[in-house]
Amino acid sequence: MNNTVNVALTFYSEAYESSIHSYTLPEEQLIYTALPAEALAKCEQEKDRTPVLILAANKLAGFFVLDAGEAVKEYTESSGALLIRSYFIHPDYQGKGVGKKSLKLLLSFINRYFPTKNKVVLGVNHKNTAAQHLYKRCGFVDTDRYIFGSQGKQFVYQMNIKKA
């Protein structure tokens, strides 16, 4: 895959259901994120969670959830924040710029579909240095705060959303 691949963000649709349910990750990555099928099931239970697909050349390349619910308060005091959960790039697309492009598209996606939000936050495991590097390269900053998740210490990163 080259740098000209078209990456897009779109809301989940059932057309991708079989792909979502077939996704797996190597065990060393699985400790850091939920599989898309697991995250999607939680979205069905909690209406403040919005599933988002990452498409590369119109094929499912990744997935994440934008959470506007009570859990956001664990990461920030800002009432205008969204929480990224379960960010996932399929192994076939890792290292090919899809993650970086998807995060660069995130601001305009949030501006368009969540116009009242002014910040996006996430937790990244302290051992997941590859993800930390990606998030920082894409404009996230370390807040010097941390929380404890199911896999231990997570650094809290955030990015302000500039309005057009």
Backbone torsions as a table, in degrees:
resi	resn	phi	psi	omega
1	MET	NA	132.9	-178.6
2	ASN	-103.9	-179.7	-175.9
3	ASN	-71.3	-8.6	-178.8
4	THR	-91.9	2.1	179.9
5	VAL	-60.5	137.4	-179.3
6	ASN	-83.0	117.1	177.9
7	VAL	-110.3	137.3	-179.6
8	ALA	-141.2	153.5	172.7
9	LEU	-109.3	138.6	178.3
10	THR	-150.8	157.5	177.0
11	PHE	-69.2	150.5	178.9
12	TYR	-57.3	139.8	170.6
13	SER	-135.5	153.7	-176.9
14	GLU	-63.7	-15.6	176.9
15	ALA	-59.8	-22.3	-178.4
16	TYR	-103.9	8.7	-174.7
17	GLU	-58.7	-45.5	-178.2
18	SER	-65.7	-37.4	176.8
19	SER	-64.5	-44.0	179.1
20	ILE	-57.2	-45.1	-175.6
21	HIS	-76.1	-14.2	179.3
22	SER	-95.4	-7.3	-176.2
23	TYR	-70.4	138.1	173.8
24	THR	-135.4	168.0	176.7
25	LEU	-133.1	154.9	171.5
26	PRO	-60.3	148.2	-175.6
27	GLU	-55.0	-36.7	-178.6
28	GLU	-68.5	-18.9	176.2
29	GLN	-97.4	-27.5	-176.0
30	LEU	-62.9	-23.6	179.4
31	ILE	-70.0	-15.8	-174.8
32	TYR	-99.0	-14.0	-175.2
33	THR	-150.9	157.3	173.0
34	ALA	-81.0	148.1	172.9
35	LEU	-67.7	151.3	-178.8
36	PRO	-53.3	-39.3	-179.0
37	ALA	-63.0	-39.7	178.7
38	GLU	-66.8	-44.4	-180.0
39	ALA	-64.6	-39.0	179.2
40	LEU	-63.3	-40.6	178.1
41	ALA	-60.7	-39.0	178.2
42	LYS	-68.6	-33.1	177.2
43	CYS	-63.2	-35.3	179.2
44	GLU	-69.4	-27.9	179.9
45	GLN	-85.9	-33.3	-175.8
46	GLU	-119.1	109.4	-171.8
47	LYS	-70.9	-11.5	176.5
48	ASP	-80.7	-4.0	-179.8
49	ARG	-100.3	128.7	-178.4
50	THR	-117.5	116.9	178.7
51	PRO	-78.1	136.3	-178.4
52	VAL	-127.1	135.8	178.7
53	LEU	-98.9	144.3	172.1
54	ILE	-107.7	116.5	-179.6
55	LEU	-106.8	138.7	174.1
56	ALA	-125.1	118.3	-175.1
57	ALA	52.0	42.0	178.6
58	ASN	65.1	15.9	175.4
59	LYS	-113.5	146.5	-178.9
60	LEU	-65.5	116.9	-178.0
61	ALA	-115.3	-16.4	-178.0
62	GLY	-172.8	-176.3	-170.6
63	PHE	-161.9	149.7	167.9
64	PHE	-160.2	171.5	-179.8
65	VAL	-122.5	137.3	170.5
66	LEU	-103.8	119.7	-175.4
67	ASP	-110.8	123.4	177.9
68	ALA	-108.9	12.6	-174.4
69	GLY	-86.6	-164.3	-175.7
70	GLU	-62.0	-27.2	-178.0
71	ALA	-61.0	-24.7	-179.9
72	VAL	-56.9	-34.2	-176.3
73	LYS	-63.1	-21.8	177.4
74	GLU	-71.9	-22.7	-174.7
75	TYR	-102.1	-28.6	-175.8
76	THR	-157.5	155.8	174.8
77	GLU	-88.8	-7.3	-178.6
78	SER	-68.6	127.4	178.1
79	SER	-79.0	-10.4	-178.6
80	GLY	-102.2	26.4	-175.1
81	ALA	-104.3	152.0	169.1
82	LEU	-114.6	145.8	178.4
83	LEU	-105.1	127.3	172.9
84	ILE	-85.4	128.4	177.3
85	ARG	-124.4	151.7	168.6
86	SER	53.5	40.6	178.1
87	TYR	-67.2	128.2	-168.7
88	PHE	-145.2	125.4	170.4
89	ILE	-114.1	126.0	180.0
90	HIS	-58.3	140.4	-178.4
91	PRO	-52.3	-31.8	179.1
92	ASP	-64.8	-19.6	-176.2
93	TYR	-110.9	-2.1	-179.8
94	GLN	-70.7	142.9	178.4
95	GLY	77.3	12.8	-176.2
96	LYS	-119.9	12.7	176.5
97	GLY	88.9	-2.7	-177.5
98	VAL	-67.6	-43.6	178.8
99	GLY	-61.1	-47.2	179.9
100	LYS	-61.1	-46.5	-179.8
101	LYS	-63.9	-38.8	-179.4
102	SER	-65.3	-39.5	179.6
103	LEU	-71.9	-30.8	176.0
104	LYS	-68.9	-29.9	177.9
105	LEU	-79.4	-15.5	-173.5
106	LEU	-58.1	-43.0	-176.9
107	LEU	-61.8	-47.1	-179.7
108	SER	-68.1	-33.4	177.1
109	PHE	-63.0	-46.8	179.4
110	ILE	-66.5	-43.5	177.7
111	ASN	-56.2	-40.4	-176.5
112	ARG	-73.9	-45.5	-171.2
113	TYR	-103.2	-14.7	179.1
114	PHE	-133.9	62.1	-170.1
115	PRO	-63.2	-17.8	179.5
116	THR	-86.2	-6.0	-177.3
117	LYS	-89.5	141.8	-177.4
118	ASN	-126.4	5.0	-178.0
119	LYS	-156.2	147.5	173.4
120	VAL	-125.5	136.7	-177.7
121	VAL	-127.8	160.7	176.6
122	LEU	-158.9	162.2	171.6
123	GLY	-111.5	133.7	178.6
124	VAL	-126.6	129.7	-176.7
125	ASN	-58.4	139.2	-177.1
126	HIS	-62.4	-21.2	178.3
127	LYS	-90.5	-11.8	-175.5
128	ASN	-89.8	73.0	-175.1
129	THR	-67.8	-30.0	178.3
130	ALA	-63.2	-44.6	178.9
131	ALA	-67.5	-40.5	178.6
132	GLN	-57.3	-46.2	-179.5
133	HIS	-61.5	-45.1	179.7
134	LEU	-61.0	-48.9	-178.6
135	TYR	-60.3	-43.6	-179.9
136	LYS	-65.1	-40.7	178.5
137	ARG	-63.0	-24.8	-177.0
138	CYS	-97.4	8.8	172.8
139	GLY	107.1	-1.9	175.7
140	PHE	-76.6	148.4	176.9
141	VAL	-122.6	146.4	176.8
142	ASP	-74.2	126.2	-178.1
143	THR	-84.8	-1.6	-174.4
144	ASP	64.4	19.0	174.1
145	ARG	-111.0	160.1	174.3
146	TYR	-148.0	158.8	175.5
147	ILE	-129.6	170.4	175.4
148	PHE	-113.1	120.6	178.5
149	GLY	-104.3	-169.5	-177.1
150	SER	-64.8	-23.5	179.8
151	GLN	-110.6	23.4	175.0
152	GLY	102.1	-155.2	-173.6
153	LYS	-65.0	133.2	175.9
154	GLN	-125.0	130.5	173.4
155	PHE	-77.5	142.8	177.8
156	VAL	-97.1	120.6	177.4
157	TYR	-111.0	152.5	176.6
158	GLN	-145.4	160.5	174.1
159	MET	-142.9	129.7	175.9
160	ASN	-76.0	144.8	178.9
161	ILE	-102.9	114.2	178.8
162	LYS	-81.9	130.8	-180.0
163	LYS	-86.3	141.6	-177.6
164	ALA	-71.1	NA	NA
